[in-house]
Amino acid sequence: MTERLESREKVTGAARYAFEYPVENVAYAAAVQASVGRGEITAVDTEAAMALPGVLAVLSCENAPKLSDPPDGELAVFQSRTVSYRGQFVAVVVGETLETAREAARLVHVEYVSEAPDVRLRNDHPDLYQPGKVNPVFPAETELGEPEEEFNNSAVRVDVTYTTPAEHNNPMEPHATLASWDEHGHLTLYDSTQGASTVQSMLAKTFGLDPSHVRVVAPHVGGGFGSKGIPKPNVVLAAMAAGAVGRPVKFAVPRQQMYATTGYRTPTIQRFRLGADTDGRLNAIIHEVVEQTSTVKEFAEQTATPTRVMYQAPHRRTSHRLVALDVPTPSWMRAPGETPGMYALESVMDELAVATGIDPIELRIRNDTDREPESGLPFSSRNLVACLKEGAGRFGWAGRDPATGVRWEGRKLIGTGVAASTYPAYMSPNRATARAEPDGTFTVRIAAADIGTGARTALALIAAETLKADLGDVTVELGDSAFPRASVAGGSSGTAGWGTAVVRACEALRGKLNGAVPPEGLEAEADTAAELKAREEYARHAFGAQFAEVEVDADTGEVRVRRMLGVFAAGRIINPTTARSQFIGGMTMGVGMALMEESVMDEEFGDFLNRDLAQYHVPACADVRDIDAAWVEESDPHLNPMGSKGIGEIGIVGAAAAVGNAVHHATGIRVRHLPITPAKLLQDL
């Protein structure tokens, strides 16, 4: 049980975040957003802005430098007159102070020839198409057997459609960048990012630089939840502005501007068809997903992929359809694909349990499998049933009355629900160095990112164990692209990928140590690419079970989550203290998804209407009364040297479905369109 090694720095304010680095002669940037949802810029009037004392420059499509080869359409800032969505950055003002820059941005006048934007996702859109792949490299459609025929011939059939709205990541620290160029044309970025190495390579390509001429520094990051996994327009904007004025420039995206420019979870429309025998055993699973991307670049969320993993059924089809709308580009948000996909799957499994009269836990156990249903690969480990049984015991599931809408406490209806969780055990190639210092201490370096997950602490524990050293004698340095290249902090792959590189570097160092350390120190390095490529083929996934008890006010329709429990099978838990925090954080975010979170699109003008935390609601402490996380012991020799699986995302995956299923048990009302608000319950209560 180890507390975060950097906790004192964070609570005392000593830990520096991107916007906080002190630099001399710094200037500040403020962005101008498009006020139309689709069109062309005809003129940019900067006269009033430039007349304001303290304004250094205004950049737009009319005078911005030409970029080299942006690897992402969203990074082609000011490279054309086309407006692809409302809220797109169309100009930037650089001023001596932040206040000056923001006031001048208000004075920039942009003229457009505009068209009505197409911003509404619907399952009958004429431009729907099948993408070539879904994030990251999965096939968009899979089919086994005769799913349509078997569904039609099944004794029990459930045919329902679930929808999830657009949702925004909303990390506490906004997307922020401090950019500075030196006299040699080298670029330094202090950036709020989930991957310093990724920003380095993408920005080098964007500006036509050698990667060694770009340095990205991000030792502390105030959250990201996926939105900082790849650089967003703010990074390019800051670097471009710094080059234009010949001074360091700071740019932090205001919360209201983040909703259009830093990514979000795509809304989904999911039709599910389950065909089963009367004993609840699945014969057919059909999962059809409709979602959106932008006209700037394609992003296809892998919403149906968890359905390919979870339950055995000989006949099955999963498919994704996409439409490019005049909207910002969707992106990663905590457990992309698994979160909306498992919400629908675990909700429809609850509907099947009701239809067959089988306990929801027993139904899932009956449809468990020891092989990945579609690939046929054996699971490296799969302890879903253990999670369900352990959770049932801890939660007090036994004796639950299956009848809905019957348990009253005063004017409140009480219900309980369960849902399963899964998330892939991803792992990426990484590099690391381990160094023995003359004073008997050790330094480990890797360009990994700690986005609040406790990665720095976990890696120090891994290094200390491998070196057979005291934790206090090990220093882990991360968050700098000058260190050995690291994969992004995403896909719950950080500890697995980075940790393997750290283990191998420390093992190599131990092999070199023979007596006293020389005055210059002793260093070893590791690259895990070959090791990863040589791994045996297994289906590697973490699993879990989540339980919720809710109360629903019969007069107001207000839903309160009384208690939640998550039980997970995620390999070896490296640090129980930070692991429990990760699980609970994910579950809390799942409560927000179930009951509160919804980014509302303005269908006439484009852009999201609720663009701050006063209108985009997330759970507060009062909304999460009693929440707990536990795990089952799991030994899996097919993962990595630590035997660990990722834990950052699986906590959210089943949470919304567990809450939704509990609401149905409490009220008898099945809300299939998130979030579950009082308005959606009151008409039927």
C-alpha positions in Angstrom: 0.0 0.0 0.0 2.1 2.9 -1.3 1.0 6.5 -1.5 1.7 8.5 -4.6 5.4 9.5 -4.6 4.6 13.0 -5.9 1.6 13.6 -3.6 3.4 16.3 -1.5 4.4 18.2 -4.6 0.8 18.2 -5.8 -0.9 19.2 -2.6 1.6 22.0 -2.0 1.5 23.4 -5.5 5.2 22.5 -6.2 4.2 20.2 -9.1 4.2 22.3 -12.3 1.6 21.9 -15.0 2.0 23.1 -18.6 0.7 26.7 -18.2 2.7 27.2 -15.0 6.3 27.0 -16.2 8.0 30.4 -15.7 9.7 31.8 -18.8 11.0 35.2 -19.6 9.3 37.5 -22.1 6.2 35.3 -22.4 3.2 36.3 -24.4 -0.4 35.0 -24.3 -2.7 33.7 -27.0 -6.5 33.8 -27.3 -8.3 32.0 -30.1 -11.3 33.1 -32.2 -13.9 30.5 -33.0 -16.0 30.1 -36.1 -19.5 31.5 -35.6 -21.0 29.4 -38.5 -21.5 25.7 -38.7 -20.3 25.3 -42.3 -18.9 27.6 -44.9 -16.0 29.6 -46.3 -14.1 32.5 -44.8 -14.3 35.5 -47.1 -12.4 38.1 -45.0 -10.7 38.5 -41.6 -10.7 42.1 -40.3 -8.0 42.5 -37.7 -7.7 46.4 -37.6 -9.6 46.9 -34.4 -7.7 44.1 -32.7 -4.3 45.3 -33.8 -5.1 48.8 -32.6 -5.4 47.6 -29.0 -2.2 48.4 -27.0 -0.3 45.3 -26.2 -1.4 43.2 -29.2 1.5 41.6 -30.9 0.0 39.6 -33.8 -3.2 38.2 -35.2 -2.9 35.0 -37.3 -5.6 33.5 -39.5 -6.0 31.8 -42.9 -5.0 35.1 -44.5 -1.4 35.3 -43.0 -0.6 32.1 -41.2 2.6 30.2 -42.1 2.2 27.2 -44.3 2.5 23.9 -42.4 4.5 21.1 -43.7 2.4 17.9 -43.5 0.0 17.7 -40.6 -0.7 14.0 -39.9 -4.1 14.8 -38.6 -6.7 17.1 -40.3 -7.5 18.8 -37.0 -3.9 20.0 -36.9 -4.1 21.9 -40.2 -4.7 25.1 -38.3 -5.5 28.1 -40.5 -4.4 26.2 -43.6 -7.7 26.9 -45.6 -10.7 29.1 -45.6 -13.1 26.2 -45.1 -15.1 26.1 -41.9 -16.0 22.5 -41.1 -17.8 23.0 -37.8 -19.0 25.8 -35.6 -16.4 26.5 -32.9 -13.4 25.7 -35.2 -10.4 27.9 -34.5 -10.3 30.5 -37.3 -7.9 33.1 -35.8 -5.6 33.7 -32.9 -4.5 36.9 -31.2 -1.2 37.1 -29.3 -0.9 39.8 -26.6 1.4 41.0 -23.9 -1.2 39.8 -21.3 -3.9 37.2 -21.3 -6.5 39.9 -20.7 -5.3 41.9 -23.7 -5.3 38.8 -26.0 -8.8 37.9 -25.0 -10.2 41.4 -25.5 -8.5 41.7 -28.9 -9.9 38.3 -29.9 -13.4 39.7 -29.3 -12.5 42.5 -31.8 -11.5 40.3 -34.6 -14.3 40.3 -37.2 -14.6 37.3 -39.6 -16.9 37.2 -42.5 -18.3 34.0 -44.0 -20.3 32.6 -46.8 -22.2 30.0 -44.8 -24.4 27.0 -45.4 -26.8 25.2 -43.2 -24.8 22.5 -41.3 -25.8 18.9 -41.1 -25.2 17.9 -37.5 -27.9 15.4 -36.4 -27.0 11.7 -36.2 -29.8 9.4 -37.3 -30.0 5.8 -38.3 -31.6 6.6 -41.7 -29.0 9.2 -42.8 -28.5 8.9 -46.6 -24.7 9.2 -46.3 -24.1 6.3 -43.8 -21.2 4.1 -44.8 -19.1 1.3 -43.5 -15.6 2.4 -42.4 -12.6 0.4 -43.4 -11.8 -0.2 -39.8 -12.8 0.9 -36.3 -10.5 2.3 -33.6 -7.7 1.3 -33.7 -7.5 -1.5 -36.3 -10.6 -3.7 -35.8 -12.8 -4.8 -38.7 -15.9 -2.7 -39.0 -18.1 -5.8 -39.4 -17.9 -9.5 -38.4 -20.3 -12.3 -39.0 -20.5 -16.0 -38.0 -23.2 -18.5 -38.9 -26.7 -17.4 -39.8 -27.5 -14.8 -37.2 -30.7 -13.4 -38.8 -32.2 -16.9 -39.3 -31.3 -18.1 -35.9 -32.6 -15.0 -34.2 -35.9 -15.4 -36.0 -36.1 -19.1 -34.9 -35.2 -18.5 -31.3 -37.7 -19.3 -28.6 -36.9 -16.0 -26.8 -36.1 -12.8 -28.8 -35.2 -9.3 -27.6 -35.0 -6.6 -30.3 -34.3 -3.2 -28.9 -32.4 0.1 -29.7 -30.3 1.9 -27.2 -28.7 5.4 -27.7 -26.0 7.2 -25.9 -25.4 11.0 -26.3 -22.2 12.9 -27.1 -20.1 13.2 -23.9 -17.1 15.4 -23.2 -14.0 14.4 -21.2 -13.7 17.6 -19.1 -10.3 17.0 -17.4 -9.7 19.4 -14.5 -6.6 20.9 -16.2 -7.7 22.3 -19.6 -5.7 21.6 -22.7 -2.7 24.0 -22.3 0.6 24.6 -24.1 3.6 26.8 -23.6 5.6 26.9 -26.9 9.0 28.4 -27.4 11.4 28.4 -30.4 15.2 28.9 -30.0 17.6 30.6 -32.4 18.3 27.3 -34.1 14.7 26.6 -35.0 14.2 24.0 -32.3 10.8 23.8 -30.7 10.1 23.2 -27.0 6.6 22.5 -25.8 5.4 22.3 -22.2 2.2 20.5 -22.9 -0.7 18.9 -21.1 -0.6 15.6 -22.9 -1.0 11.9 -22.4 2.0 11.2 -24.6 5.1 13.4 -25.0 6.6 11.1 -27.6 3.4 11.2 -29.7 3.3 15.0 -29.6 7.0 15.2 -30.5 6.5 13.0 -33.6 3.2 14.6 -34.8 4.4 18.2 -34.3 7.7 17.5 -36.0 5.8 16.3 -39.0 3.4 19.2 -38.9 6.2 21.8 -38.9 8.6 19.9 -41.1 11.2 19.4 -38.4 13.5 16.5 -37.4 11.9 14.9 -34.3 15.1 15.6 -32.4 14.5 19.3 -32.8 11.2 19.1 -30.9 11.1 18.5 -27.2 7.9 18.0 -25.3 7.8 18.3 -21.5 4.9 17.0 -19.4 5.8 15.6 -16.0 2.5 16.4 -14.5 -0.9 16.3 -16.2 -4.2 17.2 -14.7 -6.3 14.5 -16.3 -7.2 13.7 -19.8 -9.5 10.7 -20.0 -8.4 10.2 -23.6 -8.8 13.8 -24.8 -5.1 14.4 -24.6 -4.0 11.2 -26.2 -3.0 12.9 -29.4 -2.2 16.6 -29.9 -5.2 18.8 -30.6 -5.3 22.2 -32.4 -4.2 24.2 -29.4 -0.7 22.7 -29.6 -0.2 23.8 -33.2 -1.8 27.2 -32.5 0.6 27.9 -29.6 3.7 26.8 -31.6 2.6 28.8 -34.7 1.9 31.9 -32.5 5.3 31.6 -30.8 7.0 31.5 -34.1 5.1 34.5 -35.4 6.1 36.8 -32.5 9.5 35.4 -31.8 8.7 34.9 -28.1 7.4 32.1 -25.9 3.6 31.9 -26.0 1.2 30.3 -23.5 -2.2 29.1 -24.6 -4.8 27.4 -22.4 -8.1 26.5 -24.0 -10.9 28.1 -22.0 -13.4 25.5 -20.8 -16.1 26.8 -23.1 -13.8 26.4 -26.1 -12.8 22.9 -25.2 -16.2 21.5 -26.2 -15.6 22.1 -29.9 -11.8 21.7 -30.1 -10.5 18.9 -27.9 -12.6 15.9 -28.8 -15.6 14.1 -27.3 -17.3 10.7 -27.3 -19.4 10.1 -30.4 -23.2 9.7 -29.8 -24.3 6.2 -30.8 -27.5 4.4 -32.0 -27.3 0.7 -31.2 -29.8 -1.9 -32.3 -29.4 -5.1 -30.4 -31.1 -8.4 -31.1 -30.6 -11.4 -28.9 -32.0 -14.8 -29.6 -32.0 -17.4 -26.8 -33.5 -20.7 -25.7 -35.9 -20.7 -22.8 -33.1 -21.6 -20.5 -31.4 -18.3 -21.4 -28.6 -19.8 -23.6 -27.8 -17.5 -26.5 -28.2 -18.7 -30.0 -27.8 -15.4 -31.9 -26.3 -12.0 -31.2 -26.7 -9.1 -33.6 -25.3 -5.7 -32.7 -25.6 -2.9 -35.2 -24.1 0.5 -34.4 -24.5 3.9 -36.0 -22.2 6.8 -35.0 -20.7 10.0 -36.3 -17.4 11.4 -37.5 -16.5 14.8 -38.9 -15.7 16.0 -42.4 -12.2 16.8 -41.2 -11.0 13.3 -40.5 -12.5 9.9 -39.9 -12.8 8.5 -36.4 -14.8 5.3 -36.0 -15.5 4.3 -32.4 -15.2 0.5 -31.9 -18.5 0.3 -30.1 -19.5 -3.3 -31.1 -16.1 -4.9 -30.4 -16.8 -5.9 -26.8 -19.8 -7.9 -28.0 -17.3 -10.0 -29.9 -15.6 -10.9 -26.6 -18.3 -11.4 -24.0 -20.7 -14.3 -24.5 -20.9 -17.5 -26.5 -23.4 -17.7 -29.3 -22.8 -19.7 -32.4 -24.5 -17.2 -34.7 -23.5 -13.6 -34.5 -23.0 -10.3 -36.3 -21.5 -7.0 -35.3 -21.4 -3.9 -37.6 -20.5 -0.2 -37.5 -21.9 2.5 -39.8 -20.6 6.0 -39.9 -21.7 9.4 -41.2 -19.5 12.4 -41.7 -21.3 15.4 -40.2 -20.5 19.1 -39.9 -19.3 18.6 -36.3 -16.0 18.5 -34.4 -14.1 15.2 -34.7 -15.0 12.7 -32.1 -12.0 11.1 -30.2 -11.1 8.8 -27.4 -13.0 9.1 -24.1 -12.3 6.8 -21.2 -12.7 3.2 -22.5 -13.7 4.2 -26.0 -15.9 1.6 -27.7 -16.3 -0.6 -24.6 -18.1 2.1 -22.6 -21.1 2.7 -24.9 -21.0 -0.8 -26.4 -21.1 -2.6 -23.1 -23.8 -0.2 -21.8 -26.1 -1.5 -24.5 -25.0 -5.1 -24.3 -25.3 -5.3 -20.5 -28.7 -3.5 -20.6 -30.1 -5.9 -23.2 -28.7 -8.9 -21.2 -30.8 -7.6 -18.3 -33.8 -7.5 -20.6 -33.1 -11.1 -21.6 -32.9 -12.1 -18.0 -36.4 -10.5 -17.4 -37.8 -12.2 -20.5 -36.5 -15.6 -19.5 -37.2 -15.2 -15.8 -33.5 -16.0 -15.0 -31.4 -14.2 -12.4 -29.2 -11.7 -14.3 -26.0 -13.2 -12.7 -27.0 -16.7 -13.5 -27.8 -15.7 -17.1 -24.3 -14.3 -17.6 -22.7 -17.4 -16.0 -24.7 -19.7 -18.4 -23.3 -17.8 -21.4 -19.7 -17.7 -20.2 -17.0 -19.0 -22.5 -13.3 -20.1 -22.2 -12.5 -18.9 -25.7 -13.0 -15.6 -27.5 -16.2 -16.3 -29.3 -15.2 -14.9 -32.7 -11.5 -15.4 -32.9 -11.5 -18.8 -31.2 -8.4 -17.8 -29.3 -8.1 -19.1 -25.7 -8.3 -16.4 -23.0 -5.0 -15.8 -21.2 -7.2 -15.7 -18.2 -10.9 -15.0 -17.8 -12.4 -14.7 -14.3 -15.7 -13.0 -15.1 -17.6 -15.7 -13.2 -15.4 -15.2 -10.1 -16.1 -11.5 -10.2 -19.8 -12.0 -10.5 -19.9 -14.5 -7.6 -17.6 -12.5 -5.4 -19.5 -9.3 -6.1 -22.9 -11.1 -5.4 -21.6 -12.2 -2.0 -20.2 -8.8 -1.0 -23.2 -6.9 -2.3 -25.9 -9.1 -0.8 -27.5 -10.2 -4.0 -28.9 -13.4 -2.6 -32.6 -13.2 -1.9 -33.2 -10.3 -4.3 -36.8 -10.2 -5.4 -36.8 -10.2 -9.2 -40.1 -8.4 -9.4 -39.8 -4.7 -10.4 -41.3 -1.7 -8.7 -42.2 -3.5 -5.5 -39.7 -2.3 -2.9 -40.7 0.9 -1.3 -39.2 3.1 1.4 -41.6 5.9 2.0 -42.1 7.6 -1.4 -38.9 6.1 -2.8 -38.6 3.0 -5.0 -35.5 0.9 -4.4 -33.8 -1.4 -6.9 -30.5 -3.2 -7.6 -28.7 -4.0 -10.8 -25.7 -5.8 -12.1 -23.5 -5.5 -15.2 -20.4 -7.2 -16.5 -17.3 -5.3 -17.6 -14.4 -6.1 -20.0 -11.5 -4.2 -21.5 -8.6 -5.4 -23.6 -5.2 -6.0 -21.9 -3.3 -3.9 -24.5 0.5 -3.6 -24.5 2.7 -1.5 -26.7 6.5 -1.5 -27.4 8.5 0.9 -25.2 12.0 1.9 -24.3 13.5 2.7 -20.9 16.9 3.3 -19.3 18.0 2.3 -15.7 21.0 4.0 -14.2 23.0 3.1 -11.1 24.3 6.3 -9.4 27.6 6.3 -7.4 25.7 7.1 -4.2 23.9 3.8 -4.3 20.6 5.1 -5.7 18.9 4.4 -9.1 17.3 6.5 -11.7 14.8 5.2 -14.3 13.9 7.3 -17.3 11.0 6.8 -19.7 8.9 9.3 -21.6 5.7 7.9 -20.0 2.9 10.2 -18.8 1.3 10.3 -15.3 -2.1 11.8 -16.0 -3.2 11.4 -12.4 -3.3 7.6 -12.4 -0.3 6.9 -10.2 1.9 5.7 -13.0 5.1 7.3 -11.5 4.5 5.3 -8.3 3.7 2.0 -10.0 6.8 2.2 -12.1 9.0 3.0 -9.1 7.6 -0.1 -7.3 8.3 -2.2 -10.4 11.8 -0.9 -10.7 12.5 -1.3 -7.0 11.3 -4.9 -7.1 13.4 -5.8 -10.1 16.5 -4.1 -8.7 15.9 -5.6 -5.3 16.3 -2.1 -3.9 14.4 0.0 -1.4 11.7 2.2 -2.9 13.3 5.3 -1.5 16.4 4.6 -3.4 14.6 4.6 -6.8 13.7 7.8 -8.7 11.5 7.5 -11.8 11.7 10.4 -14.3 9.0 10.6 -16.9 7.0 13.0 -19.0 9.8 14.3 -21.3 10.3 13.3 -24.9 14.0 13.6 -24.4 13.7 10.3 -22.4 13.4 6.9 -24.1 10.3 6.8 -26.3 7.1 5.7 -24.7 3.6 4.8 -25.8 0.7 7.0 -25.0 -1.1 6.8 -21.6 -4.2 5.3 -23.1 -6.0 2.0 -23.7 -5.1 0.9 -20.1 -1.8 -0.1 -21.5 0.6 2.2 -19.6 1.8 0.0 -16.7 1.9 -3.1 -18.9 4.0 -1.5 -21.7 6.1 1.0 -19.7 6.5 -1.5 -16.8 7.9 -4.2 -19.1 10.5 -1.8 -20.5 11.4 -0.7 -17.0 11.8 -4.4 -15.9 14.0 -5.2 -18.8 16.2 -2.1 -18.3 16.6 -2.9 -14.6 17.4 -6.5 -15.4 20.0 -5.4 -17.9 21.5 -3.0 -15.3 21.7 -5.8 -12.6 23.6 -7.9 -15.2 26.2 -5.1 -15.5 26.5 -4.4 -11.7 29.6 -6.0 -10.3 30.9 -4.3 -7.2 31.2 -0.6 -6.9 29.5 1.8 -9.3 32.0 3.9 -11.3 32.1 7.7 -10.6 30.2 8.4 -13.9 27.5 5.9 -13.0 26.4 2.8 -14.9 23.4 2.7 -17.3 21.5 0.0 -19.2 18.6 0.4 -21.7 15.8 -1.8 -23.0 13.6 -1.9 -26.1 10.6 -4.3 -25.8 9.6 -4.3 -29.5 11.0 -7.7 -30.3 9.7 -9.3 -27.1 6.2 -8.0 -27.8 6.3 -9.3 -31.4 7.3 -12.8 -30.2 4.4 -13.2 -27.7 2.1 -16.2 -28.1 -1.4 -15.5 -29.4 -4.0 -15.3 -26.7 -7.1 -13.2 -26.1 -6.0 -10.9 -23.4 -8.7 -9.0 -21.5 -9.6 -7.8 -18.0 -13.0 -8.5 -16.6 -15.3 -7.2 -13.9 -18.7 -7.1 -12.4 -20.5 -4.0 -11.2 -23.4 -3.7 -8.8 -25.6 -0.7 -8.0 -28.4 0.1 -5.7 -30.6 3.1 -6.5 -33.5 4.9 -5.1 -36.0 6.7 -7.3 -38.3 9.4 -5.9 -41.8 8.5 -7.1 -42.9 12.2 -7.0 -39.9 13.9 -8.7 -38.3 11.1 -10.7 -34.9 11.9 -9.1 -32.5 9.0 -9.1 -29.9 8.6 -6.4 -27.2 5.9 -6.3 -27.1 4.6 -2.8 -24.2 2.3 -3.2 -22.0 0.7 -5.9 -19.5 -2.1 -5.9 -17.1 -3.2 -8.5 -15.2 -6.5 -8.4 -12.4 -6.8 -11.1 -10.0 -9.5 -12.4 -7.1 -7.5 -13.8 -4.1 -9.6 -13.2 -1.6 -8.6 -10.5 -2.4 -5.3 -8.8 0.8 -3.4 -8.6 -0.3 -0.8 -6.0 -3.6 -1.4 -4.2 -3.9 2.2 -3.1 -3.8 3.9 -6.5 -5.6 0.9 -8.1 -8.6 1.3 -5.9 -8.6 5.0 -6.7 -8.6 4.2 -10.5 -11.5 1.7 -10.2 -13.6 4.1 -8.1 -12.8 7.0 -10.4 -14.0 5.0 -13.4 -17.2 3.9 -11.6 -17.9 7.5 -10.6 -17.6 8.6 -14.2 -20.0 5.8 -15.1 -22.6 7.2 -12.7 -22.2 10.5 -14.6 -22.8 8.7 -17.9 -25.9 7.0 -16.5 -27.6 9.9 -14.9 -26.1 13.3 -16.0 -23.8 13.6 -18.9 -25.1 14.8 -22.2 -23.5 17.2 -24.7 -26.5 18.8 -26.5 -26.0 19.7 -30.1 -27.6 22.9 -31.5 -29.2 21.4 -34.6 -29.7 24.8 -36.3 -26.3 26.4 -35.9 -24.1 23.6 -34.8 -21.8 23.4 -31.7 -22.8 22.1 -28.3 -25.1 24.2 -26.2 -23.9 23.3 -22.8 -20.3 24.3 -22.8 -19.3 24.6 -19.2 -19.5 22.6 -15.9 -22.5 24.6 -14.8 -24.6 23.0 -17.6 -22.6 19.8 -18.3 -23.2 17.9 -15.1 -20.7 15.5 -13.6 -21.0 13.6 -10.3 -19.9 15.4 -7.1 -19.2 13.7 -3.8 -22.8 14.0 -2.7 -23.9 12.0 -5.8 -21.7 9.0 -4.9 -22.7 8.0 -1.4 -21.1 4.6 -0.9 -18.8 3.2 -3.6 -16.2 0.5 -3.2 -13.9 -1.6 -5.4 -12.3 -4.9 -4.9 -10.5 -7.5 -7.0 -10.0 -11.2 -7.3 -6.6 -12.7 -7.2 -5.6 -13.5 -10.7 -2.3 -15.1 -12.0 -1.8 -14.8 -15.7 1.6 -15.8 -17.1 0.8 -14.7 -20.7 0.8 -10.9 -20.1 4.1 -9.3 -19.1 6.8 -9.7 -16.5 4.6 -8.1 -13.8 1.5 -10.2 -14.7 -0.6 -7.0 -14.8 -3.6 -5.9 -16.9 -4.7 -2.3 -17.3 -7.1 -0.8 -14.7 -7.7 2.8 -15.8 -10.7 2.1 -17.9 -12.5 -1.1 -16.9 -14.1 0.7 -14.0 -16.4 2.8 -16.2 -17.3 0.1 -18.6 -20.2 -1.6 -16.9 -21.2 1.1 -14.4 -23.9 2.9 -16.5 -25.6 -0.4 -17.3 -25.6 -1.4 -13.7 -27.3 1.8 -12.7 -29.8 1.6 -15.6 -30.6 -2.0 -14.7 -31.1 -1.0 -11.0 -33.5 1.8 -12.1 -35.5 -0.7 -14.1 -35.6 -3.0 -11.1 -36.8 -0.1 -8.9 -39.4 1.2 -11.2 -40.2 -1.3 -14.0 -39.3 1.5 -16.4 -36.6 0.7 -19.0 -34.8 3.9 -20.1 -32.9 3.0 -23.3 -31.7 6.5 -24.1 -29.0 8.0 -21.8 -28.9 9.9 -19.5 -31.6 8.7 -17.2 -33.2 12.0 -16.2 -36.3 12.7 -14.1 -38.2 13.8 -17.3 -37.7 10.3 -18.8 -39.1 8.6 -15.7 -41.9 10.9 -14.5 -44.3 10.2 -17.4 -44.4 6.5 -16.5 -44.0 6.6 -12.7 
